[in-house]
Amino acid sequence: MQDNNYANISSAQASQIDMGLRRYMLGVYNHMTTALALTGLFAFAMKWAALTIPGVAQTVYGSPLQYVVMFAPFALVMYLSFKINKLSPFTARNVFYLYSALMGLSLSSILLVFTGESVARAFFVTAGAFAGLSIYGYTTKRDLTAMGSFMIIGLFGIIIASLVNIFVGSDLMQFVISVIGVFVFAGLTAWDTQTIKSMYSAADSAQEAATKSIYGALKLYLDFINMFIMLLHLFGNRE
């Protein structure tokens, strides 16, 4: 009887943890999806404004304001990454959404360079690849830490090469960066999903769980956006 009671209690606890984990991961994907929607909304709104309102394109892309649009998202994501544990979930969520909106303004220039068909194709390919990789990261029993560490090294290599290519302007280098970048962010998607899953604890308070879900959403959002940009550079047709 005691063994049966113990088994029932253990089963109930496992079920509770499983439900909590599903709720936590659902929060991660909901925040990420909302952020992506805001990015797309602001990107297309800025594109529309640049094409239809006189002076907007010159003001945003041909003046010092372009550097604000370009670097403000970077500054905000660095702030959020380092300060998220000190922010309330409400503030962290709003800063994340503000960041995603600024990213939309920053990425609007891409929509002016590439055809709408190319952007749509790159988005849906990214969405399909991301879904498969994230499911793999969530379900696999394999420890992806070693692969993740290797991908981080690759990420730093991409950043350095991209900075160099700003001055060099080599199409071949951009092609190589994009090819490597697709593989790096594909690997990071699986690893980050596994890491985000492992961050969950049934003992977390509601505030701790909410903060973790926002941080997880930020990591997956960055993986998605960067994979999308790399695929667009590889297969996109320019206007």
Backbone torsions as a table, in degrees:
resi	resn	phi	psi	omega
1	MET	NA	-43.0	-179.7
2	GLN	-63.5	-40.2	179.2
3	ASP	-63.1	-39.9	179.0
4	ASN	-64.9	-41.5	178.4
5	ASN	-62.8	-42.9	180.0
6	TYR	-63.2	-42.2	179.6
7	ALA	-63.9	-40.0	179.6
8	ASN	-65.7	-41.1	179.4
9	ILE	-65.1	-44.1	179.3
10	SER	-62.6	-41.4	179.6
11	SER	-64.1	-40.8	179.4
12	ALA	-65.3	-41.1	179.3
13	GLN	-65.1	-43.2	179.1
14	ALA	-62.4	-40.1	178.6
15	SER	-64.8	-39.8	179.2
16	GLN	-65.1	-42.5	178.2
17	ILE	-63.0	-42.0	-178.8
18	ASP	-63.6	-41.8	178.1
19	MET	-66.0	-40.7	178.3
20	GLY	-64.0	-39.8	179.0
21	LEU	-65.6	-42.6	178.4
22	ARG	-62.9	-41.2	179.1
23	ARG	-64.7	-39.8	179.2
24	TYR	-65.4	-47.1	-179.6
25	MET	-67.5	-34.6	176.7
26	LEU	-62.7	-39.0	176.2
27	GLY	-62.6	-40.3	177.9
28	VAL	-59.1	-50.7	-177.0
29	TYR	-69.6	-33.2	177.5
30	ASN	-64.7	-44.6	177.9
31	HIS	-63.6	-42.2	-179.7
32	MET	-63.7	-44.6	-179.2
33	THR	-63.6	-41.7	177.7
34	THR	-61.7	-42.7	179.6
35	ALA	-63.6	-42.3	178.2
36	LEU	-63.6	-38.7	178.4
37	ALA	-64.0	-41.2	177.7
38	LEU	-64.6	-41.3	178.1
39	THR	-59.9	-47.5	179.4
40	GLY	-63.6	-41.7	-179.5
41	LEU	-61.2	-48.9	-177.8
42	PHE	-70.9	-33.6	178.2
43	ALA	-64.7	-47.0	-178.9
44	PHE	-71.3	-33.6	177.1
45	ALA	-64.7	-41.9	178.7
46	MET	-67.8	-39.2	176.8
47	LYS	-60.4	-45.5	179.3
48	TRP	-60.9	-44.5	-179.8
49	ALA	-63.4	-41.4	-178.5
50	ALA	-65.1	-31.9	-176.8
51	LEU	-88.3	-22.8	-172.2
52	THR	-114.9	-24.8	-177.6
53	ILE	-103.5	117.7	-177.9
54	PRO	-58.5	134.7	175.5
55	GLY	91.1	-17.7	-177.4
56	VAL	-67.3	-45.6	-178.7
57	ALA	-60.6	-43.7	-179.8
58	GLN	-66.2	-38.7	-178.5
59	THR	-67.6	-42.5	-174.4
60	VAL	-83.1	-41.4	-172.3
61	TYR	-105.7	-12.3	-176.0
62	GLY	-121.2	19.4	179.8
63	SER	-135.7	174.2	177.5
64	PRO	-56.6	-18.1	178.3
65	LEU	-61.2	-24.8	-179.6
66	GLN	-61.3	-31.5	179.7
67	TYR	-73.7	-31.4	174.8
68	VAL	-66.3	-46.9	179.2
69	VAL	-62.4	-34.9	-176.4
70	MET	-75.7	-43.6	-170.2
71	PHE	-101.4	-15.2	179.3
72	ALA	-60.0	-43.2	177.6
73	PRO	-60.8	-39.6	179.7
74	PHE	-62.6	-44.5	-179.9
75	ALA	-63.4	-40.2	-177.7
76	LEU	-69.9	-39.2	-179.2
77	VAL	-70.6	-32.3	175.5
78	MET	-66.2	-42.1	177.8
79	TYR	-61.5	-45.7	-178.4
80	LEU	-65.6	-39.7	-178.4
81	SER	-63.5	-39.5	-175.5
82	PHE	-87.8	-23.6	-172.8
83	LYS	-109.9	-0.5	-170.6
84	ILE	-59.7	-35.0	-179.1
85	ASN	-72.1	-15.6	179.2
86	LYS	-99.1	-5.7	-180.0
87	LEU	-96.5	151.7	172.9
88	SER	-70.3	154.3	178.2
89	PRO	-55.6	-37.1	179.7
90	PHE	-62.2	-47.5	180.0
91	THR	-67.0	-44.5	180.0
92	ALA	-60.0	-41.8	179.0
93	ARG	-63.4	-44.7	-177.9
94	ASN	-67.7	-37.2	176.7
95	VAL	-65.6	-40.3	177.6
96	PHE	-61.5	-44.9	179.9
97	TYR	-67.5	-37.1	175.6
98	LEU	-62.7	-42.8	177.6
99	TYR	-59.4	-44.2	-178.5
100	SER	-65.7	-34.2	176.5
101	ALA	-67.2	-43.1	177.3
102	LEU	-63.8	-35.3	176.0
103	MET	-62.8	-36.3	176.9
104	GLY	-61.5	-44.0	177.3
105	LEU	-62.3	-41.4	-179.3
106	SER	-66.1	-38.8	-177.5
107	LEU	-82.2	-6.3	-178.6
108	SER	-60.5	-29.7	179.3
109	SER	-63.2	-31.6	178.3
110	ILE	-64.2	-37.9	-179.3
111	LEU	-66.9	-23.7	177.2
112	LEU	-81.9	-21.0	-176.9
113	VAL	-90.4	-42.2	-175.5
114	PHE	-102.6	153.3	179.5
115	THR	-67.8	154.2	178.6
116	GLY	-60.1	-36.9	178.0
117	GLU	-62.7	-40.7	179.5
118	SER	-65.3	-42.1	179.8
119	VAL	-63.2	-45.1	179.7
120	ALA	-63.9	-42.8	179.7
121	ARG	-63.1	-46.3	179.4
122	ALA	-62.6	-37.3	-179.7
123	PHE	-65.2	-47.3	-176.5
124	PHE	-70.1	-35.0	175.3
125	VAL	-64.4	-43.4	178.0
126	THR	-61.6	-44.5	-178.6
127	ALA	-61.3	-43.6	179.7
128	GLY	-66.1	-44.9	179.1
129	ALA	-64.6	-42.7	-179.1
130	PHE	-61.5	-44.9	-179.0
131	ALA	-59.8	-46.7	-179.9
132	GLY	-64.0	-43.0	-178.7
133	LEU	-68.5	-38.3	-179.7
134	SER	-69.2	-38.9	176.2
135	ILE	-63.1	-41.3	177.3
136	TYR	-61.1	-46.3	179.4
137	GLY	-61.9	-32.3	-178.9
138	TYR	-76.6	-36.8	-171.3
139	THR	-97.6	-22.7	-174.0
140	THR	-66.7	145.1	175.1
141	LYS	-90.6	-8.9	-179.6
142	ARG	-74.9	137.4	176.6
143	ASP	-77.9	118.5	-175.4
144	LEU	-95.5	11.9	-176.0
145	THR	-59.2	-45.8	-178.6
146	ALA	-62.2	-43.1	178.5
147	MET	-64.6	-41.1	179.8
148	GLY	-62.1	-41.5	178.2
149	SER	-62.4	-39.3	178.1
150	PHE	-65.5	-39.7	180.0
151	MET	-66.8	-34.9	177.3
152	ILE	-63.2	-41.3	175.9
153	ILE	-60.8	-43.6	177.4
154	GLY	-61.9	-36.5	179.0
155	LEU	-62.6	-45.2	177.9
156	PHE	-62.8	-36.8	176.9
157	GLY	-62.7	-41.3	178.7
158	ILE	-63.9	-42.7	-179.9
159	ILE	-61.5	-46.5	-179.8
160	ILE	-64.0	-45.5	-179.5
161	ALA	-63.8	-37.3	179.6
162	SER	-66.4	-40.0	177.6
163	LEU	-64.3	-41.6	178.5
164	VAL	-63.9	-40.4	-176.1
165	ASN	-71.4	-17.6	174.0
166	ILE	-59.6	-37.7	-178.7
167	PHE	-89.9	-31.9	-178.2
168	VAL	-79.9	-43.0	179.7
169	GLY	68.1	37.1	-177.6
170	SER	-89.7	125.8	176.2
171	ASP	-67.3	-36.2	179.2
172	LEU	-65.0	-43.3	178.3
173	MET	-63.4	-39.4	178.0
174	GLN	-63.2	-38.1	178.3
175	PHE	-63.8	-46.0	179.9
176	VAL	-63.5	-43.8	178.5
177	ILE	-58.9	-43.0	-177.8
178	SER	-66.7	-41.6	179.3
179	VAL	-62.9	-50.8	179.7
180	ILE	-63.2	-39.0	-178.5
181	GLY	-61.3	-39.3	178.1
182	VAL	-59.2	-46.1	-179.6
183	PHE	-67.9	-39.2	-179.6
184	VAL	-63.8	-48.0	-177.4
185	PHE	-75.4	-23.6	171.7
186	ALA	-65.3	-47.6	177.9
187	GLY	-63.6	-40.0	179.8
188	LEU	-65.3	-33.4	179.1
189	THR	-61.7	-47.2	179.2
190	ALA	-65.2	-46.0	-178.1
191	TRP	-65.8	-44.7	179.7
192	ASP	-62.4	-38.8	178.1
193	THR	-62.3	-44.0	177.7
194	GLN	-63.3	-40.8	179.5
195	THR	-64.9	-43.9	179.4
196	ILE	-62.3	-40.6	177.2
197	LYS	-61.9	-42.9	-177.7
198	SER	-70.6	-18.9	178.7
199	MET	-71.0	-21.3	-176.6
200	TYR	-68.2	138.5	174.3
201	SER	-139.7	131.8	179.0
202	ALA	-63.7	-19.5	-178.9
203	ALA	-83.5	-7.0	-179.5
204	ASP	-64.9	144.9	172.0
205	SER	-73.7	168.7	179.7
206	ALA	-60.9	-37.0	179.9
207	GLN	-68.2	-42.9	179.2
208	GLU	-63.9	-42.8	180.0
209	ALA	-64.7	-39.9	179.4
210	ALA	-64.7	-42.3	179.3
211	THR	-64.0	-43.4	178.3
212	LYS	-62.4	-39.1	-178.7
213	SER	-66.7	-35.9	178.3
214	ILE	-69.0	-42.5	178.4
215	TYR	-63.2	-41.6	177.4
216	GLY	-63.5	-40.4	178.4
217	ALA	-62.7	-38.9	178.6
218	LEU	-62.1	-44.8	-179.1
219	LYS	-63.0	-45.4	-179.1
220	LEU	-70.5	-34.6	175.8
221	TYR	-59.1	-45.8	179.6
222	LEU	-63.6	-40.2	177.1
223	ASP	-60.9	-45.3	-177.5
224	PHE	-64.2	-51.0	-176.9
225	ILE	-60.0	-44.5	-177.6
226	ASN	-69.8	-37.5	176.0
227	MET	-64.4	-40.1	178.0
228	PHE	-60.8	-46.0	-179.3
229	ILE	-63.4	-42.7	180.0
230	MET	-63.8	-43.0	179.0
231	LEU	-66.7	-36.4	179.2
232	LEU	-66.0	-40.5	177.1
233	HIS	-65.8	-32.0	-179.0
234	LEU	-75.7	-45.7	-169.1
235	PHE	-117.8	-0.9	-176.8
236	GLY	-76.1	145.6	174.4
237	ASN	-99.9	132.5	-177.0
238	ARG	-83.6	151.3	177.9
239	GLU	-64.6	NA	NA
